[in-house]
Amino acid sequence: MSISTVSSQPSPTHDDGSMSSSHPRADGPRRRRFTPEQKLAHLAAYEEACEQQQGGAYLRREGLYSSLITEWRRLRDADVLQGKQPGQAVGRPSKEQAEIARLRRELDQTRQRLDRTETALEIMGKARALLEDISESADLETKRKKR
């Protein structure tokens, strides 16, 4: 079984097999570039979509990769996307900026774990109270039946 494709674009080669003078992919895809403002906007929109369990759909709709989001988060957390301050170098975050970004991420994760733990403890307390009520009502019923 063979598959043939029909191209609507002219072949970049001449009859003698040599390449045409124009670049073969002059009209081909180009790498997209994002300004810091666009990156921050995409990060905010992606994080909002993730809260609604729609992060993957957002990435597909916008044609973005998760690795881009990861890189942009790292840059944002290191305050590189906020714009260049006078006298400040642009580029990779310094060791201090990277450490601050790492600590911020760690703090966010710790806060999320704390919130989950507090919620779990609250649920466990309510479950304990409910079980005590059920146990007490069962004890009262057995005492009534014995009379």
C-alpha positions, 0 to 999 in steps of 0.5 A: 500500500503506497501513499502519495501526496499532492502538493499545491506548492511548486517544487523548489527544484528545476528540471535539471534537479538543481535547487531554485534560487529562492530559499526552499522554506521562505514561506514556511513556519517561523518561530514565534516570539513572545514579549514579557507582557505576553508571557505573563498574560499566558502564564496567568491565563494558563494558571487560571485554566489549571484551577478549572482542570483545563490547563491542557486544553489551554495549551492546545488552544494556544499552541504552546508546550508545557516546557514553555510554561515551565521556563516562563514560570522560572523566569517570572519567579526570578523577576526576569519577566517584570522588565529590566530595571536601570543598571540591571542585566538581562538574561539568565537569573542570577544565583540569588534570583534562582534561589529566591524563585526556588524558595518561593515555589517551595513556600507555595507548595508548603502552603498548599500542603498545609491547606490540604492538611488543615482540610483533612483534619477538619474532615476527620474531626467532623467524622469523629463527631459523627461516629460518636453521635452514631455510637451514642444513639446506638447505645441508647437504643440497646438500653431501651431494648433491655428495659 
